[in-house]
Amino acid sequence: MYEEIDFEKLRIDLIDYYGTFMINLFPAAVFELNRIEKASNQELIIIAKENNFDLENYKLRGKSL
């Protein structure tokens, strides 16, 4: 099911999401950024779900990995 996800785009969007927190003086976001950078694809799915990301937006439609 999740093998059709654009994990690179998901990783970039999660980094942007937590980067915004850092700018707004939420220093704990640094730990999440580190977690995202090192995360496996399965871990990215978990992090995305924790943050209510819609994984439908990351499906590879007609694209190949």
N, CA, C and O atoms as a Tripos MOL2 file, in Angstrom:
@<TRIPOS>MOLECULE
protein
  260   259    65     0     0
PROTEIN
NO_CHARGES

@<TRIPOS>ATOM
      1 N           0.8190   -1.1960    0.0000 N.3       1 MET1
      2 CA          0.0000    0.0000    0.0000 C.3       1 MET1
      3 C           0.8600    1.2560    0.0000 C.2       1 MET1
      4 O           0.6360    2.1580   -0.8070 O.2       1 MET1
      5 N           1.8220    1.3240    0.8790 N.am      2 TYR2
      6 CA          2.6400    2.5280    0.9890 C.3       2 TYR2
      7 C           3.8410    2.5200    0.0470 C.2       2 TYR2
      8 O           4.6080    3.4830    0.0250 O.2       2 TYR2
      9 N           4.0150    1.4650   -0.7190 N.am      3 GLU3
     10 CA          5.1280    1.4570   -1.6640 C.3       3 GLU3
     11 C           4.8980    2.4290   -2.8110 C.2       3 GLU3
     12 O           5.8190    2.7150   -3.5760 O.2       3 GLU3
     13 N           3.6880    2.9350   -2.9380 N.am      4 GLU4
     14 CA          3.3630    3.8820   -4.0040 C.3       4 GLU4
     15 C           3.4400    5.3290   -3.5240 C.2       4 GLU4
     16 O           2.8530    6.2180   -4.1410 O.2       4 GLU4
     17 N           4.1510    5.5670   -2.4390 N.am      5 ILE5
     18 CA          4.2770    6.8990   -1.8580 C.3       5 ILE5
     19 C           5.5700    7.5530   -2.3410 C.2       5 ILE5
     20 O           6.6070    6.8980   -2.4380 O.2       5 ILE5
     21 N           5.4990    8.8390   -2.6390 N.am      6 ASP6
     22 CA          6.6920    9.6170   -2.9740 C.3       6 ASP6
     23 C           7.3500   10.0320   -1.6560 C.2       6 ASP6
     24 O           7.0760   11.1040   -1.1170 O.2       6 ASP6
     25 N           8.2180    9.1640   -1.1540 N.am      7 PHE7
     26 CA          8.8270    9.3630    0.1560 C.3       7 PHE7
     27 C           9.7590   10.5620    0.1970 C.2       7 PHE7
     28 O           9.9040   11.1910    1.2450 O.2       7 PHE7
     29 N          10.3820   10.8840   -0.9010 N.am      8 GLU8
     30 CA         11.2720   12.0430   -0.9210 C.3       8 GLU8
     31 C          10.4700   13.3380   -0.7380 C.2       8 GLU8
     32 O          10.8680   14.2260    0.0170 O.2       8 GLU8
     33 N           9.3430   13.4280   -1.4370 N.am      9 LYS9
     34 CA          8.4670   14.6000   -1.2850 C.3       9 LYS9
     35 C           7.9080   14.6540    0.1310 C.2       9 LYS9
     36 O           7.8380   15.7300    0.7250 O.2       9 LYS9
     37 N           7.5140   13.5200    0.6750 N.am     10 LEU10
     38 CA          6.9870   13.4710    2.0360 C.3      10 LEU10
     39 C           8.0430   13.9300    3.0330 C.2      10 LEU10
     40 O           7.7470   14.7110    3.9380 O.2      10 LEU10
     41 N           9.2760   13.4470    2.8700 N.am     11 ARG11
     42 CA         10.3710   13.8420    3.7640 C.3      11 ARG11
     43 C          10.6050   15.3650    3.6910 C.2      11 ARG11
     44 O          10.7550   16.0230    4.7200 O.2      11 ARG11
     45 N          10.6320   15.9030    2.4890 N.am     12 ILE12
     46 CA         10.8520   17.3440    2.3070 C.3      12 ILE12
     47 C           9.7330   18.1490    2.9600 C.2      12 ILE12
     48 O           9.9950   19.1500    3.6260 O.2      12 ILE12
     49 N           8.4950   17.7190    2.7730 N.am     13 ASP13
     50 CA          7.3640   18.4430    3.3600 C.3      13 ASP13
     51 C           7.3850   18.3700    4.8870 C.2      13 ASP13
     52 O           7.0560   19.3520    5.5520 O.2      13 ASP13
     53 N           7.7630   17.2300    5.4460 N.am     14 LEU14
     54 CA          7.8730   17.1110    6.9030 C.3      14 LEU14
     55 C           8.9930   18.0060    7.4370 C.2      14 LEU14
     56 O           8.8420   18.6280    8.4890 O.2      14 LEU14
     57 N          10.1000   18.0710    6.7240 N.am     15 ILE15
     58 CA         11.2110   18.9510    7.1300 C.3      15 ILE15
     59 C          10.7490   20.4050    7.0970 C.2      15 ILE15
     60 O          11.0430   21.1680    8.0160 O.2      15 ILE15
     61 N          10.0260   20.7960    6.0430 N.am     16 ASP16
     62 CA          9.4940   22.1580    5.9500 C.3      16 ASP16
     63 C           8.5260   22.4400    7.1030 C.2      16 ASP16
     64 O           8.5490   23.5170    7.6980 O.2      16 ASP16
     65 N           7.6900   21.4700    7.4010 N.am     17 TYR17
     66 CA          6.6970   21.6020    8.4670 C.3      17 TYR17
     67 C           7.3800   21.8690    9.8130 C.2      17 TYR17
     68 O           7.0000   22.7930   10.5330 O.2      17 TYR17
     69 N           8.3840   21.0600   10.1480 N.am     18 TYR18
     70 CA          9.0790   21.2500   11.4170 C.3      18 TYR18
     71 C          10.0330   22.4360   11.3810 C.2      18 TYR18
     72 O          10.3060   23.0400   12.4180 O.2      18 TYR18
     73 N          10.5350   22.7720   10.2190 N.am     19 GLY19
     74 CA         11.3700   23.9580   10.0890 C.3      19 GLY19
     75 C          10.6020   25.2150   10.4430 C.2      19 GLY19
     76 O          11.1630   26.1530   11.0090 O.2      19 GLY19
     77 N           9.3230   25.2390   10.1120 N.am     20 THR20
     78 CA          8.4620   26.3610   10.4720 C.3      20 THR20
     79 C           8.3520   26.4800   11.9880 C.2      20 THR20
     80 O           8.3440   27.5880   12.5250 O.2      20 THR20
     81 N           8.2680   25.3550   12.6750 N.am     21 PHE21
     82 CA          8.2160   25.3820   14.1380 C.3      21 PHE21
     83 C           9.4880   25.9810   14.7210 C.2      21 PHE21
     84 O           9.4360   26.7400   15.6890 O.2      21 PHE21
     85 N          10.6210   25.6420   14.1360 N.am     22 MET22
     86 CA         11.8870   26.1720   14.6370 C.3      22 MET22
     87 C          11.9350   27.6880   14.4980 C.2      22 MET22
     88 O          12.3890   28.3870   15.4040 O.2      22 MET22
     89 N          11.4700   28.1890   13.3690 N.am     23 ILE23
     90 CA         11.4610   29.6310   13.1220 C.3      23 ILE23
     91 C          10.5850   30.3310   14.1580 C.2      23 ILE23
     92 O          10.8720   31.4550   14.5710 O.2      23 ILE23
     93 N           9.5260   29.6630   14.5670 N.am     24 ASN24
     94 CA          8.6020   30.2250   15.5470 C.3      24 ASN24
     95 C           9.0160   29.9090   16.9770 C.2      24 ASN24
     96 O           8.1790   29.8510   17.8770 O.2      24 ASN24
     97 N          10.3200   29.7040   17.1790 N.am     25 LEU25
     98 CA         10.8970   29.5390   18.5090 C.3      25 LEU25
     99 C          10.3960   28.2900   19.2400 C.2      25 LEU25
    100 O          10.0800   28.3440   20.4290 O.2      25 LEU25
    101 N          10.3270   27.1910   18.5350 N.am     26 PHE26
    102 CA          9.9830   25.9210   19.1460 C.3      26 PHE26
    103 C          11.2050   25.0200   19.0130 C.2      26 PHE26
    104 O          11.2650   24.1920   18.1040 O.2      26 PHE26
    105 N          12.1910   25.1730   19.9160 N.am     27 PRO27
    106 CA         13.4780   24.5010   19.7640 C.3      27 PRO27
    107 C          13.4040   22.9740   19.7520 C.2      27 PRO27
    108 O          14.2970   22.3270   19.2050 O.2      27 PRO27
    109 N          12.3840   22.3960   20.3300 N.am     28 ALA28
    110 CA         12.2780   20.9350   20.3320 C.3      28 ALA28
    111 C          12.0920   20.3810   18.9200 C.2      28 ALA28
    112 O          12.2840   19.1870   18.6910 O.2      28 ALA28
    113 N          11.7230   21.2340   17.9840 N.am     29 ALA29
    114 CA         11.5490   20.7970   16.6010 C.3      29 ALA29
    115 C          12.8560   20.2820   16.0070 C.2      29 ALA29
    116 O          12.8380   19.5030   15.0540 O.2      29 ALA29
    117 N          13.9830   20.7090   16.5580 N.am     30 VAL30
    118 CA         15.2850   20.2390   16.0740 C.3      30 VAL30
    119 C          15.3730   18.7200   16.1920 C.2      30 VAL30
    120 O          15.9170   18.0570   15.3080 O.2      30 VAL30
    121 N          14.8410   18.1710   17.2770 N.am     31 PHE31
    122 CA         14.8760   16.7330   17.4810 C.3      31 PHE31
    123 C          14.0160   16.0060   16.4500 C.2      31 PHE31
    124 O          14.3900   14.9450   15.9520 O.2      31 PHE31
    125 N          12.8700   16.5870   16.1400 N.am     32 GLU32
    126 CA         12.0070   15.9820   15.1220 C.3      32 GLU32
    127 C          12.6440   16.0640   13.7410 C.2      32 GLU32
    128 O          12.5340   15.1270   12.9510 O.2      32 GLU32
    129 N          13.3040   17.1680   13.4460 N.am     33 LEU33
    130 CA         13.9930   17.2890   12.1560 C.3      33 LEU33
    131 C          15.0500   16.2040   12.0160 C.2      33 LEU33
    132 O          15.1840   15.5960   10.9540 O.2      33 LEU33
    133 N          15.7880   15.9650   13.0660 N.am     34 ASN34
    134 CA         16.8030   14.9160   13.0540 C.3      34 ASN34
    135 C          16.1500   13.5480   12.8570 C.2      34 ASN34
    136 O          16.6550   12.7080   12.1120 O.2      34 ASN34
    137 N          15.0370   13.3400   13.5260 N.am     35 ARG35
    138 CA         14.2900   12.0780   13.3850 C.3      35 ARG35
    139 C          13.8330   11.8810   11.9410 C.2      35 ARG35
    140 O          13.9410   10.7800   11.4010 O.2      35 ARG35
    141 N          13.3270   12.9330   11.3210 N.am     36 ILE36
    142 CA         12.8320   12.8580    9.9450 C.3      36 ILE36
    143 C          13.9730   12.5820    8.9670 C.2      36 ILE36
    144 O          13.8260   11.7690    8.0540 O.2      36 ILE36
    145 N          15.0840   13.2420    9.1510 N.am     37 GLU37
    146 CA         16.2180   13.0640    8.2470 C.3      37 GLU37
    147 C          16.7420   11.6330    8.2540 C.2      37 GLU37
    148 O          17.2130   11.1420    7.2290 O.2      37 GLU37
    149 N          16.6660   10.9650    9.3930 N.am     38 LYS38
    150 CA         17.1870    9.6020    9.5280 C.3      38 LYS38
    151 C          16.1190    8.5210    9.3600 C.2      38 LYS38
    152 O          16.4370    7.3320    9.3750 O.2      38 LYS38
    153 N          14.8700    8.9200    9.2020 N.am     39 ALA39
    154 CA         13.7490    7.9750    9.2010 C.3      39 ALA39
    155 C          13.7360    7.0780    7.9730 C.2      39 ALA39
    156 O          14.0670    7.4930    6.8620 O.2      39 ALA39
    157 N          13.3430    5.8380    8.2160 N.am     40 SER40
    158 CA         13.0740    4.9160    7.1090 C.3      40 SER40
    159 C          11.7270    5.3120    6.5010 C.2      40 SER40
    160 O          11.0250    6.1680    7.0420 O.2      40 SER40
    161 N          11.3750    4.6960    5.3920 N.am     41 ASN41
    162 CA         10.0930    4.9980    4.7580 C.3      41 ASN41
    163 C           8.9270    4.6990    5.7010 C.2      41 ASN41
    164 O           7.9710    5.4710    5.7730 O.2      41 ASN41
    165 N           9.0060    3.5930    6.4130 N.am     42 GLN42
    166 CA          7.9400    3.2320    7.3420 C.3      42 GLN42
    167 C           7.8410    4.2530    8.4780 C.2      42 GLN42
    168 O           6.7420    4.6160    8.8970 O.2      42 GLN42
    169 N           8.9780    4.7070    8.9660 N.am     43 GLU43
    170 CA          8.9800    5.7280   10.0200 C.3      43 GLU43
    171 C           8.4090    7.0440    9.5100 C.2      43 GLU43
    172 O           7.7270    7.7490   10.2550 O.2      43 GLU43
    173 N           8.6770    7.3890    8.2460 N.am     44 LEU44
    174 CA          8.0990    8.6060    7.6640 C.3      44 LEU44
    175 C           6.5780    8.5400    7.6570 C.2      44 LEU44
    176 O           5.9110    9.5400    7.9240 O.2      44 LEU44
    177 N           6.0320    7.3780    7.3560 N.am     45 ILE45
    178 CA          4.5800    7.1890    7.3760 C.3      45 ILE45
    179 C           4.0390    7.4600    8.7790 C.2      45 ILE45
    180 O           3.0260    8.1410    8.9380 O.2      45 ILE45
    181 N           4.7110    6.9310    9.7830 N.am     46 ILE46
    182 CA          4.2840    7.1220   11.1700 C.3      46 ILE46
    183 C           4.3200    8.5980   11.5550 C.2      46 ILE46
    184 O           3.3740    9.1140   12.1500 O.2      46 ILE46
    185 N           5.4140    9.2740   11.2140 N.am     47 ILE47
    186 CA          5.5550   10.6990   11.5320 C.3      47 ILE47
    187 C           4.4830   11.5040   10.8090 C.2      47 ILE47
    188 O           3.8820   12.4070   11.3900 O.2      47 ILE47
    189 N           4.2470   11.1810    9.5540 N.am     48 ALA48
    190 CA          3.2210   11.8920    8.7840 C.3      48 ALA48
    191 C           1.8480   11.7110    9.4180 C.2      48 ALA48
    192 O           1.0840   12.6710    9.5200 O.2      48 ALA48
    193 N           1.5290   10.4990    9.8410 N.am     49 LYS49
    194 CA          0.2400   10.2400   10.4790 C.3      49 LYS49
    195 C           0.1390   10.9710   11.8130 C.2      49 LYS49
    196 O          -0.9260   11.4860   12.1550 O.2      49 LYS49
    197 N           1.2280   11.0230   12.5650 N.am     50 GLU50
    198 CA          1.2420   11.7490   13.8430 C.3      50 GLU50
    199 C           0.8990   13.2260   13.6420 C.2      50 GLU50
    200 O           0.3560   13.8770   14.5350 O.2      50 GLU50
    201 N           1.2220   13.7360   12.4640 N.am     51 ASN51
    202 CA          1.0190   15.1550   12.1670 C.3      51 ASN51
    203 C          -0.1350   15.4000   11.2010 C.2      51 ASN51
    204 O          -0.2550   16.4780   10.6200 O.2      51 ASN51
    205 N          -0.9800   14.3870   11.0390 N.am     52 ASN52
    206 CA         -2.2020   14.4880   10.2250 C.3      52 ASN52
    207 C          -1.9460   14.8680    8.7730 C.2      52 ASN52
    208 O          -2.7460   15.5790    8.1640 O.2      52 ASN52
    209 N          -0.8310   14.3960    8.2160 N.am     53 PHE53
    210 CA         -0.5810   14.5850    6.7880 C.3      53 PHE53
    211 C          -1.4970   13.6370    6.0190 C.2      53 PHE53
    212 O          -1.6870   12.4890    6.4210 O.2      53 PHE53
    213 N          -2.0550   14.1110    4.9270 N.am     54 ASP54
    214 CA         -2.8940   13.2830    4.0690 C.3      54 ASP54
    215 C          -1.9830   12.5470    3.0820 C.2      54 ASP54
    216 O          -1.4610   13.1510    2.1440 O.2      54 ASP54
    217 N          -1.7980   11.2690    3.2920 N.am     55 LEU55
    218 CA         -0.8790   10.4940    2.4620 C.3      55 LEU55
    219 C          -1.3770   10.3310    1.0280 C.2      55 LEU55
    220 O          -0.6050    9.9540    0.1450 O.2      55 LEU55
    221 N          -2.6470   10.6090    0.7890 N.am     56 GLU56
    222 CA         -3.1630   10.5890   -0.5870 C.3      56 GLU56
    223 C          -2.4330   11.6140   -1.4520 C.2      56 GLU56
    224 O          -2.2950   11.4260   -2.6610 O.2      56 GLU56
    225 N          -1.9680   12.6900   -0.8370 N.am     57 ASN57
    226 CA         -1.2600   13.7410   -1.5730 C.3      57 ASN57
    227 C           0.1390   13.3100   -2.0050 C.2      57 ASN57
    228 O           0.7960   14.0200   -2.7660 O.2      57 ASN57
    229 N           0.5940   12.1710   -1.5350 N.am     58 TYR58
    230 CA          1.9590   11.7130   -1.8150 C.3      58 TYR58
    231 C           1.9880   10.4470   -2.6600 C.2      58 TYR58
    232 O           3.0540    9.8700   -2.8790 O.2      58 TYR58
    233 N           0.8330   10.0140   -3.1340 N.am     59 LYS59
    234 CA          0.8060    8.8220   -3.9770 C.3      59 LYS59
    235 C           1.4320    9.1290   -5.3230 C.2      59 LYS59
    236 O           1.2400   10.2020   -5.8950 O.2      59 LYS59
    237 N           2.1850    8.1590   -5.8100 N.am     60 LEU60
    238 CA          2.8170    8.2730   -7.1300 C.3      60 LEU60
    239 C           1.7670    7.9030   -8.1800 C.2      60 LEU60
    240 O           1.4320    6.7290   -8.3400 O.2      60 LEU60
    241 N           1.2700    8.8710   -8.8670 N.am     61 ARG61
    242 CA          0.2590    8.6400   -9.8850 C.3      61 ARG61
    243 C           0.9230    8.5720  -11.2530 C.2      61 ARG61
    244 O           1.2660    9.5920  -11.8500 O.2      61 ARG61
    245 N           1.0930    7.3510  -11.7300 N.am     62 GLY62
    246 CA          1.6930    7.1690  -13.0320 C.3      62 GLY62
    247 C           3.1840    7.3830  -13.0620 C.2      62 GLY62
    248 O           3.7880    7.3800  -14.1350 O.2      62 GLY62
    249 N           3.7930    7.5670  -11.9070 N.am     63 LYS63
    250 CA          5.2410    7.7530  -11.8230 C.3      63 LYS63
    251 C           5.8820    6.4480  -11.3670 C.2      63 LYS63
    252 O           5.2430    5.6280  -10.7080 O.2      63 LYS63
    253 N           7.1240    6.2670  -11.7190 N.am     64 SER64
    254 CA          7.8390    5.0980  -11.2140 C.3      64 SER64
    255 C           8.8710    5.5590  -10.2010 C.2      64 SER64
    256 O           9.3390    6.6970  -10.2270 O.2      64 SER64
    257 N           9.2100    4.6410   -9.3110 N.am     65 LEU65
    258 CA         10.2190    4.9630   -8.3050 C.3      65 LEU65
    259 C          11.5400    5.0220   -8.9950 C.2      65 LEU65
    260 O          12.5600    5.2780   -8.3560 O.2      65 LEU65
@<TRIPOS>BOND
     1     1     2 1
     2     2     3 1
     3     3     4 2
     4     3     5 am
     5     5     6 1
     6     6     7 1
     7     7     8 2
     8     7     9 am
     9     9    10 1
    10    10    11 1
    11    11    12 2
    12    11    13 am
    13    13    14 1
    14    14    15 1
    15    15    16 2
    16    15    17 am
    17    17    18 1
    18    18    19 1
    19    19    20 2
    20    19    21 am
    21    21    22 1
    22    22    23 1
    23    23    24 2
    24    23    25 am
    25    25    26 1
    26    26    27 1
    27    27    28 2
    28    27    29 am
    29    29    30 1
    30    30    31 1
    31    31    32 2
    32    31    33 am
    33    33    34 1
    34    34    35 1
    35    35    36 2
    36    35    37 am
    37    37    38 1
    38    38    39 1
    39    39    40 2
    40    39    41 am
    41    41    42 1
    42    42    43 1
    43    43    44 2
    44    43    45 am
    45    45    46 1
    46    46    47 1
    47    47    48 2
    48    47    49 am
    49    49    50 1
    50    50    51 1
    51    51    52 2
    52    51    53 am
    53    53    54 1
    54    54    55 1
    55    55    56 2
    56    55    57 am
    57    57    58 1
    58    58    59 1
    59    59    60 2
    60    59    61 am
    61    61    62 1
    62    62    63 1
    63    63    64 2
    64    63    65 am
    65    65    66 1
    66    66    67 1
    67    67    68 2
    68    67    69 am
    69    69    70 1
    70    70    71 1
    71    71    72 2
    72    71    73 am
    73    73    74 1
    74    74    75 1
    75    75    76 2
    76    75    77 am
    77    77    78 1
    78    78    79 1
    79    79    80 2
    80    79    81 am
    81    81    82 1
    82    82    83 1
    83    83    84 2
    84    83    85 am
    85    85    86 1
    86    86    87 1
    87    87    88 2
    88    87    89 am
    89    89    90 1
    90    90    91 1
    91    91    92 2
    92    91    93 am
    93    93    94 1
    94    94    95 1
    95    95    96 2
    96    95    97 am
    97    97    98 1
    98    98    99 1
    99    99   100 2
   100    99   101 am
   101   101   102 1
   102   102   103 1
   103   103   104 2
   104   103   105 am
   105   105   106 1
   106   106   107 1
   107   107   108 2
   108   107   109 am
   109   109   110 1
   110   110   111 1
   111   111   112 2
   112   111   113 am
   113   113   114 1
   114   114   115 1
   115   115   116 2
   116   115   117 am
   117   117   118 1
   118   118   119 1
   119   119   120 2
   120   119   121 am
   121   121   122 1
   122   122   123 1
   123   123   124 2
   124   123   125 am
   125   125   126 1
   126   126   127 1
   127   127   128 2
   128   127   129 am
   129   129   130 1
   130   130   131 1
   131   131   132 2
   132   131   133 am
   133   133   134 1
   134   134   135 1
   135   135   136 2
   136   135   137 am
   137   137   138 1
   138   138   139 1
   139   139   140 2
   140   139   141 am
   141   141   142 1
   142   142   143 1
   143   143   144 2
   144   143   145 am
   145   145   146 1
   146   146   147 1
   147   147   148 2
   148   147   149 am
   149   149   150 1
   150   150   151 1
   151   151   152 2
   152   151   153 am
   153   153   154 1
   154   154   155 1
   155   155   156 2
   156   155   157 am
   157   157   158 1
   158   158   159 1
   159   159   160 2
   160   159   161 am
   161   161   162 1
   162   162   163 1
   163   163   164 2
   164   163   165 am
   165   165   166 1
   166   166   167 1
   167   167   168 2
   168   167   169 am
   169   169   170 1
   170   170   171 1
   171   171   172 2
   172   171   173 am
   173   173   174 1
   174   174   175 1
   175   175   176 2
   176   175   177 am
   177   177   178 1
   178   178   179 1
   179   179   180 2
   180   179   181 am
   181   181   182 1
   182   182   183 1
   183   183   184 2
   184   183   185 am
   185   185   186 1
   186   186   187 1
   187   187   188 2
   188   187   189 am
   189   189   190 1
   190   190   191 1
   191   191   192 2
   192   191   193 am
   193   193   194 1
   194   194   195 1
   195   195   196 2
   196   195   197 am
   197   197   198 1
   198   198   199 1
   199   199   200 2
   200   199   201 am
   201   201   202 1
   202   202   203 1
   203   203   204 2
   204   203   205 am
   205   205   206 1
   206   206   207 1
   207   207   208 2
   208   207   209 am
   209   209   210 1
   210   210   211 1
   211   211   212 2
   212   211   213 am
   213   213   214 1
   214   214   215 1
   215   215   216 2
   216   215   217 am
   217   217   218 1
   218   218   219 1
   219   219   220 2
   220   219   221 am
   221   221   222 1
   222   222   223 1
   223   223   224 2
   224   223   225 am
   225   225   226 1
   226   226   227 1
   227   227   228 2
   228   227   229 am
   229   229   230 1
   230   230   231 1
   231   231   232 2
   232   231   233 am
   233   233   234 1
   234   234   235 1
   235   235   236 2
   236   235   237 am
   237   237   238 1
   238   238   239 1
   239   239   240 2
   240   239   241 am
   241   241   242 1
   242   242   243 1
   243   243   244 2
   244   243   245 am
   245   245   246 1
   246   246   247 1
   247   247   248 2
   248   247   249 am
   249   249   250 1
   250   250   251 1
   251   251   252 2
   252   251   253 am
   253   253   254 1
   254   254   255 1
   255   255   256 2
   256   255   257 am
   257   257   258 1
   258   258   259 1
   259   259   260 2
@<TRIPOS>SUBSTRUCTURE
     1 MET1         2 RESIDUE 1 A MET
     2 TYR2         6 RESIDUE 1 A TYR
     3 GLU3        10 RESIDUE 1 A GLU
     4 GLU4        14 RESIDUE 1 A GLU
     5 ILE5        18 RESIDUE 1 A ILE
     6 ASP6        22 RESIDUE 1 A ASP
     7 PHE7        26 RESIDUE 1 A PHE
     8 GLU8        30 RESIDUE 1 A GLU
     9 LYS9        34 RESIDUE 1 A LYS
    10 LEU10       38 RESIDUE 1 A LEU
    11 ARG11       42 RESIDUE 1 A ARG
    12 ILE12       46 RESIDUE 1 A ILE
    13 ASP13       50 RESIDUE 1 A ASP
    14 LEU14       54 RESIDUE 1 A LEU
    15 ILE15       58 RESIDUE 1 A ILE
    16 ASP16       62 RESIDUE 1 A ASP
    17 TYR17       66 RESIDUE 1 A TYR
    18 TYR18       70 RESIDUE 1 A TYR
    19 GLY19       74 RESIDUE 1 A GLY
    20 THR20       78 RESIDUE 1 A THR
    21 PHE21       82 RESIDUE 1 A PHE
    22 MET22       86 RESIDUE 1 A MET
    23 ILE23       90 RESIDUE 1 A ILE
    24 ASN24       94 RESIDUE 1 A ASN
    25 LEU25       98 RESIDUE 1 A LEU
    26 PHE26      102 RESIDUE 1 A PHE
    27 PRO27      106 RESIDUE 1 A PRO
    28 ALA28      110 RESIDUE 1 A ALA
    29 ALA29      114 RESIDUE 1 A ALA
    30 VAL30      118 RESIDUE 1 A VAL
    31 PHE31      122 RESIDUE 1 A PHE
    32 GLU32      126 RESIDUE 1 A GLU
    33 LEU33      130 RESIDUE 1 A LEU
    34 ASN34      134 RESIDUE 1 A ASN
    35 ARG35      138 RESIDUE 1 A ARG
    36 ILE36      142 RESIDUE 1 A ILE
    37 GLU37      146 RESIDUE 1 A GLU
    38 LYS38      150 RESIDUE 1 A LYS
    39 ALA39      154 RESIDUE 1 A ALA
    40 SER40      158 RESIDUE 1 A SER
    41 ASN41      162 RESIDUE 1 A ASN
    42 GLN42      166 RESIDUE 1 A GLN
    43 GLU43      170 RESIDUE 1 A GLU
    44 LEU44      174 RESIDUE 1 A LEU
    45 ILE45      178 RESIDUE 1 A ILE
    46 ILE46      182 RESIDUE 1 A ILE
    47 ILE47      186 RESIDUE 1 A ILE
    48 ALA48      190 RESIDUE 1 A ALA
    49 LYS49      194 RESIDUE 1 A LYS
    50 GLU50      198 RESIDUE 1 A GLU
    51 ASN51      202 RESIDUE 1 A ASN
    52 ASN52      206 RESIDUE 1 A ASN
    53 PHE53      210 RESIDUE 1 A PHE
    54 ASP54      214 RESIDUE 1 A ASP
    55 LEU55      218 RESIDUE 1 A LEU
    56 GLU56      222 RESIDUE 1 A GLU
    57 ASN57      226 RESIDUE 1 A ASN
    58 TYR58      230 RESIDUE 1 A TYR
    59 LYS59      234 RESIDUE 1 A LYS
    60 LEU60      238 RESIDUE 1 A LEU
    61 ARG61      242 RESIDUE 1 A ARG
    62 GLY62      246 RESIDUE 1 A GLY
    63 LYS63      250 RESIDUE 1 A LYS
    64 SER64      254 RESIDUE 1 A SER
    65 LEU65      258 RESIDUE 1 A LEU
